[in-house]
Every structure is written in structure tokens, then in C-alpha cells.
């Protein structure tokens, strides 16, 4: 059955039990609130964009993909066709919007970084449109914009101003482009490419001020002459007893080290590795050391941690397919 017919049936079914096929607010956000926020961005007169944002807030409707991630909702990722039907049929009770109109109800906010491109790949949403004209290319709202929309009336204007002060059109789109390029490597690459993504995408966003001292990509000598020079400058002397991380970084201003372990089969930052590298930091007189385990996808993260649960407390996790966030592992005693 065509998507149009499915959505029409969904609307009719909902109208049997409700006054409207869609609630007046989603995630606590009304269309009037969306219009207020978009007006501050000089986009408030675009009714299709307002309804498109409202659709992308819909976490009460299950995903319309044939094989979505378990528990996924519309707000987790929606194609242009999904949005056209949500706006035209579910919200308005008419025919789906013309797909060519996406320049009016996706593009304006995408240019500002408020709408992020995604692809449904092997049962997970990954950053970017990694394959041209793929039916699995989709969109979601950027989490910062969602926070602004959900904020109380006396808070959201300041949050929006702070969000807008950033170089949205350049910085956010640049990061999304980098993230999309990193996601393309998920299709057919492995450990070395995860290390590369960790260095080129994760480090600039989350480890500002840190320099790469050493990368263990198993290509040639384990520590190159150039890396030995960097280690010497940082006051680091590696011995045979030291654990060799995938990436070793140093912040010359704080004199902190940072360790990244890129995991495709094993090798997370566990308590044994933390103890080993804490000893290295202490021996070399460093102020401290931080740790991040990186994975390619949520699926691989869940598979590894569902089986082993070995990530050390007070370390971080970063997932290449969801690159805008990192996660701190905490323990409650």
C-alpha cells in the first residue's frame, strides 16, 4: 500500500477517537511557539516550514520506515515523502505536499543548521546523506533547536540569541558535512577509519586545545620519528610496559593527556587501561588524563556493552554515527 494511503488510513483511524489526527502540541511545543521562534530567524511567515518543524517534533507517531530502529518515532528521522504526507494529510487533511516544495519546508532551516540530514543505514540513523538519491535519506531537528522550542517563554529568546550568535550557516553546516563524510565510511571501512574519524571529527569538536601526539594505525613503525619528536616535546616517554592507545593527545596549556580507543572488535577503555595510563601520566608528571572510547554505530555500541559492560567510570563514549554528542559514564554508589 502506498505511503499516501497508509497515512490517510492513520488519519481516519485517529479521528474515530480524537477531535484531531494530531495533538495541538508535540513535546510540549505548539505551532504558535514554532512561529514565534522562526519569526526571530525571519522565517515566521513560512507556513509549510512551521508545519514541517511541527512534524519533526512528532515523537508520538512511530517511524514510517519499513524497517526502522527499534522504538524509533517520526521525530528520529523522516524522509521528504514522510514530511510531505505528515504535513499535507495528517496535519491538514488534504493531499500530500509536492516534494519539489522541500526548498521551502526543509532547506531554510537546513541552511541554518536547525535541520540535520540523516540516512537510515543497516537499522540505524547515521549523520548525513551518505548515498545520492537514497530512499533512506531523511531529516531530524538539531537538538539545540529542539531545546529552544521546548524552553519556557521567559528563557527561549536568550537561548535562541545564543544559538544564533554562533556562526550557524558556516560552523554547523561544516560540522554536519564532516559528520556525513565520516558516516560514509561506515558502509565498508573498519578500525583505521574509525581512528581517522575520531581524530578528524571528534577531537576538534570535543577536545579543543589538544594536539595529536601519536596514532596507532598499524601502518609501518608503531611510533614514527615525527611522533617521537612530539612525544618528547610533551615530556612523554613510552616504555614497553605502557599500554599503547589508538590515539594519544596532549593539551600544552593544561598539561593534560587524553586517550582515545577506537573499538570495532574489542579494546574499550576499561579500568585496567585507565590504571595503566594513569601510571604513565603520573610518571611523566602530567596534570591528568582523560579517556574516550569510540564506536562506529549505536548497534555496535549496544552489542559490545550489552555483552561486556566494561567501560570505565568517569570516561566518555563517542559514536561515529551520532557525532554531535558524547556520553559520560557515571556510577552511583
C-alpha positions as MATLAB code, in Angstrom:
seq = 'XXXXXXXXXXXXXXXXXXXXXXXXXXXXXXXXXXXXXXXXXXXXXXXXXXXXXXXXXXXXXXXXXXXXXXXXXXXXXXXXXXXXXXXXXXXXXXXXXXXXXXXXXXXXXXXXXXXXXXXXXXXXXXXXXXXXXXXXXXXXXXXXXXXXXXXXXXXXXXXXXXXXXXXXXXXXXXXXXXXXXXXXXXXXXXXXXXXXXXXXXXXXXXXXXXXXXXXXXXXXXXXXXXXXXXXXXXXXXXXXXXXXXXXXXXXXXXXXXXXXXXXXXXXXXXXXXXXXXXXXXXXXXXXXXXXXXXXXXXXXXXXXXXXXXXXXXXXXXXXXXXXXXXXXXXXXX';
ca = [
       0.000    0.000    0.000;
       1.344    3.468   -0.907;
       2.551    5.822    1.825;
      -0.255    8.221    0.956;
      -2.886    5.555    1.598;
      -1.224    4.447    4.838;
      -1.210    7.969    6.209;
      -4.797    8.587    5.083;
      -5.862    5.444    6.935;
      -3.906    6.528   10.002;
      -5.681    9.883    9.962;
      -9.120    8.261    9.649;
      -8.353    5.836   12.466;
      -7.260    8.610   14.790;
     -10.305   10.747   14.011;
     -12.545    7.934   15.259;
     -11.274    8.565   18.779;
      -9.955   12.147   18.728;
     -11.059   15.584   17.624;
      -7.852   15.960   15.645;
      -5.485   13.495   13.944;
      -2.528   15.213   15.563;
      -2.212   16.797   19.045;
      -2.162   20.563   19.487;
       1.360   20.278   20.866;
       4.234   17.845   20.411;
       6.985   17.583   23.023;
       5.128   20.458   24.689;
       5.554   22.710   21.636;
       2.664   24.319   19.746;
       2.698   25.692   16.210;
       2.310   29.177   17.659;
       5.526   28.647   19.642;
       7.293   27.440   16.497;
       6.118   30.548   14.651;
       7.420   32.803   17.432;
      10.843   31.174   17.301;
      11.036   31.131   13.498;
       9.957   34.770   13.351;
      13.134   35.654   15.257;
      15.011   33.944   12.414;
      12.971   35.837    9.800;
      11.209   32.604    8.801;
       7.898   33.016   10.638;
       5.791   33.653    7.548;
       6.534   30.204    6.064;
       3.513   28.049    6.995;
       4.964   24.933    5.362;
       8.178   25.295    7.365;
       6.218   25.749   10.601;
       4.260   22.576    9.901;
       7.456   20.793    8.883;
       9.111   21.631   12.192;
       5.950   20.506   13.988;
       6.122   17.183   12.114;
       9.761   16.693   13.118;
       8.747   17.109   16.762;
       6.345   14.171   16.462;
       7.651   11.602   18.913;
       4.168   10.126   19.410;
       3.922    8.609   15.929;
       6.012    5.532   15.149;
       8.594    5.776   12.358;
       7.202    5.343    8.856;
      10.244    3.461    7.580;
       9.578   -0.165    6.677;
      12.437   -1.369    8.922;
      13.217    1.399   11.429;
      15.398    1.082   14.525;
      13.536   -0.491   17.406;
      11.290    2.053   19.102;
      12.017    4.793   16.549;
       9.486    7.589   16.147;
       8.791   10.058   13.350;
      10.998   12.656   15.067;
      14.050   10.362   14.922;
      14.231   10.594   11.140;
      11.728   11.398    8.378;
      12.156   11.426    4.602;
      10.919   14.195    2.330;
       7.971   11.968    1.391;
       7.201   11.315    5.050;
       7.169   15.044    5.770;
       5.027   15.756    2.705;
       2.401   13.286    3.938;
       2.610   14.315    7.593;
       2.022   17.974    6.706;
      -0.446   17.537    3.859;
      -2.517   14.591    5.098;
      -2.082   14.056    8.840;
      -2.000   17.734    9.799;
      -4.128   19.373    7.091;
      -6.410   16.594    5.868;
      -5.560   17.299    2.243;
      -3.228   15.750   -0.323;
       0.475   15.345    0.436;
       2.687   18.327   -0.340;
       4.591   18.491   -3.609;
       8.072   17.036   -2.988;
       9.578   19.861   -5.043;
       8.416   22.257   -2.342;
      11.056   20.900    0.030;
      13.120   24.001   -0.752;
      10.514   25.894    1.272;
       9.875   23.476    4.153;
      13.305   21.895    4.677;
      16.018   23.988    3.059;
      15.653   27.304    5.031;
      16.324   25.664    8.396;
      18.822   23.192    6.994;
      20.919   26.127    5.790;
      20.992   27.407    9.363;
      21.853   24.029   10.847;
      18.437   23.650   12.501;
      17.538   20.581   10.433;
      20.101   17.791   10.132;
      20.415   15.327    7.235;
      20.500   11.618    8.144;
      20.491    8.223    6.459;
      18.894    5.021    7.710;
      21.793    2.561    7.306;
      21.672   -1.042    8.494;
      18.946   -0.333   11.007;
      20.456    2.877   12.427;
      20.195    6.592   11.679;
      23.640    7.940   10.773;
      24.687   11.521   10.082;
      24.481   12.899    6.542;
      23.045   11.789    3.226;
      25.711    9.193    2.520;
      24.309    7.938   -0.775;
      22.891   10.104   -3.562;
      19.100    9.846   -4.112;
      18.769    7.144   -1.476;
      15.204    6.394   -0.310;
      16.683    6.174    3.185;
      17.861    9.805    3.221;
      15.951   11.701    5.891;
      15.953   14.600    8.361;
      15.566   15.462   12.041;
      15.665   18.659   14.104;
      19.006   19.696   15.575;
      18.882   19.101   19.328;
      19.840   22.695   20.178;
      16.829   23.985   18.254;
      14.581   21.430   19.974;
      15.805   22.696   23.340;
      14.941   26.262   22.326;
      11.457   25.261   21.179;
      10.802   23.390   24.432;
      12.169   26.108   26.715;
       9.799   28.294   28.810;
       8.663   31.620   27.346;
      10.988   33.591   29.589;
      14.024   31.521   28.586;
      13.841   30.675   24.889;
      14.626   34.162   23.483;
      18.008   34.226   25.242;
      18.718   30.630   24.239;
      17.865   31.473   20.631;
      20.108   34.531   20.701;
      23.000   32.438   21.983;
      22.319   29.784   19.331;
      22.104   32.412   16.600;
      25.292   34.211   17.695;
      27.264   31.212   16.663;
      28.209   31.165   13.006;
      25.289   28.885   12.209;
      25.457   28.911    8.436;
      29.135   28.042    8.439;
      30.056   26.200   11.637;
      27.030   23.922   11.907;
      26.965   23.076    8.206;
      30.718   22.461    8.269;
      30.356   20.034   11.165;
      27.384   18.308    9.512;
      29.429   17.914    6.326;
      32.333   16.421    8.283;
      29.957   14.108   10.115;
      28.367   12.988    6.869;
      31.764   12.205    5.378;
      32.622   10.196    8.474;
      29.343    8.315    8.212;
      30.092    7.270    4.630;
      32.968    5.218    5.964;
      30.502    3.128    7.955;
      29.467    1.358    4.783;
      32.691   -0.508    4.131;
      35.520    0.527    6.415;
      36.966   -0.596    9.714;
      39.248    0.198   12.596;
      41.644    2.538   10.813;
      38.804    4.688    9.518;
      37.184    4.878   12.948;
      40.504    6.142   14.308;
      40.585    8.715   11.492;
      37.043    9.851   12.277;
      37.905   10.062   15.965;
      40.818   12.375   15.177;
      39.185   14.444   12.432;
      35.604   14.742   13.748;
      35.557   14.009   17.488;
      38.742   15.757   18.601;
      38.060   19.189   17.033;
      34.533   19.294   18.473;
      35.106   17.956   21.977;
      38.837   18.226   22.740;
      39.679   21.807   21.886;
      43.321   22.622   22.583;
      44.537   19.017   22.405;
      47.273   18.033   19.957;
      47.660   14.561   18.494;
      50.944   13.087   19.682;
      50.584    9.553   18.441;
      48.200    7.417   16.362;
      48.411    3.622   16.351;
      47.001    2.767   12.928;
      49.242   -0.296   12.465;
      50.733    1.203    9.321;
      54.527    0.961    9.351;
      56.524    1.661   12.512;
      54.328    1.766   15.575;
      55.825    5.114   16.625;
      57.188    7.235   13.790;
      60.137    9.635   14.095;
      57.726   12.590   13.839;
      55.634   11.153   16.652;
      58.699   10.562   18.813;
      59.525   14.251   18.432;
      56.013   15.247   19.504;
      56.143   12.894   22.482;
      59.489   14.359   23.542;
      58.103   17.902   23.283;
      55.190   16.858   25.510;
      57.518   15.246   28.047;
      56.216   11.737   27.355;
      58.477    8.694   27.371;
      56.794    5.427   26.395;
      58.171    2.136   27.658;
      57.400   -1.467   26.729;
      55.235   -1.741   29.849;
      52.957    1.128   28.826;
      49.609    0.497   27.171;
      49.634    1.764   23.593;
      46.334    3.582   22.902;
      44.878    4.127   19.455;
      45.288    7.892   19.862;
      47.302    9.831   22.437;
      46.710   13.589   22.757;
      48.206   16.381   24.848;
      46.985   19.843   25.802;
      50.067   22.073   26.257;
      48.087   24.714   28.198;
      46.682   22.366   30.847;
      49.342   19.637   30.525;
      46.577   17.030   30.378;
      46.762   13.887   28.275;
      43.776   12.320   26.523;
      43.393    8.741   25.365;
      41.114    7.515   22.574;
      40.405    3.835   21.966;
      38.544    3.148   18.708;
      36.602   -0.104   19.037;
      35.405   -2.273   16.182;
      36.002   -5.642   17.823;
      37.490   -5.053   21.298;
      39.719   -2.722   23.274;
      37.451   -0.374   25.218;
      38.765    1.965   27.898;
      38.312   -0.380   30.854;
      39.549    0.007   34.422;
      42.782   -1.881   33.649;
      43.608    0.531   30.816;
      42.740    3.533   32.977;
      45.113    2.333   35.694;
      47.918    1.702   33.192;
      47.661    5.121   31.589;
      47.206    6.917   34.892;
      50.576    5.464   35.871;
      52.063    6.797   32.624;
      50.650   10.276   33.309;
      51.948   10.261   36.883;
      55.393    9.025   35.843;
      55.656   11.795   33.243;
      54.397   14.477   35.624;
      51.203   15.250   33.726;
      48.346   17.171   35.365;
      45.800   14.500   34.466;
      44.491   12.161   31.790;
      41.067   11.732   30.183;
      39.620    8.849   28.196;
      37.177    8.250   25.347;
      36.021    5.002   23.748;
      34.702    5.480   20.212;
      32.411    3.198   18.224;
      31.104    3.293   14.677;
      27.382    2.803   15.357;
      24.830    2.592   18.143;
      24.269   -1.028   17.136;
      27.919   -1.928   17.679;
      27.989    0.034   20.940;
      24.949   -1.826   22.254;
      26.317   -5.171   21.109;
      29.671   -4.669   22.842;
      28.362   -3.128   26.034;
      25.376   -5.436   26.246;
      27.833   -8.319   26.403;
      30.764   -6.857   28.320;
      29.726   -3.698   30.228;
      33.401   -2.872   30.594;
      33.594    0.882   30.024;
      35.379    2.510   32.952;
      33.526    5.028   35.115;
      34.344    8.716   34.501;
      35.307    8.091   30.879;
      33.483    9.085   27.714;
      31.823    7.337   24.767;
      31.516    8.828   21.281;
      29.592    7.200   18.423;
      30.592    7.992   14.857;
      27.061    7.594   13.525;
      25.753   10.148   16.057;
      28.715   12.537   16.152;
      27.236   15.659   17.735;
      27.131   14.103   21.216;
      29.455   12.394   23.671;
      28.416   10.445   26.745;
      29.968   10.469   30.206;
      29.924    7.151   32.061;
      28.912    7.693   35.686;
      28.344    5.374   38.608;
      26.056    5.809   41.601;
      27.386    4.148   44.730;
];
